[in-house]
Amino acid sequence: MPIIVNLDVMMAKRKMSLLELSQRMDITPSNLSILKTGKAKAIRFSTLNNICKILDCNPGDILEYAPEDDARLK
């Protein structure tokens, strides 16, 4: 899929663990992990909004578009 999830990058920049973010968002760590690893097929705007509010970032900091032939996807 040409969408890359950079949630782990933003969490590292903010020095926040998956468990801490999941507790602050009131979401299970396993559901957040699915998003973080790029295995999610969709994300609700409300979830993205909450992530951005807690991590003090923009949606473009979390989600990135890369063409199918991008080397990072291989």
CORJO-V215153 format. One record per run of one state. SS is the DSSP state (H for helix, E for strand, C for the rest). FROM is the first residue (numbers start at 0). LEN is the number of residues. If there is no record, write none. Layout:
<<SS;FROM;LEN> <SS;FROM;LEN>>
//
This chain:
<<C;0;2> <E;2;3> <C;5;1> <H;6;7> <C;13;4> <H;17;8> <C;25;3> <H;28;8> <C;36;8> <H;44;11> <C;55;3> <H;58;4> <E;62;3> <C;65;5> <H;70;3> <C;73;1>>
//
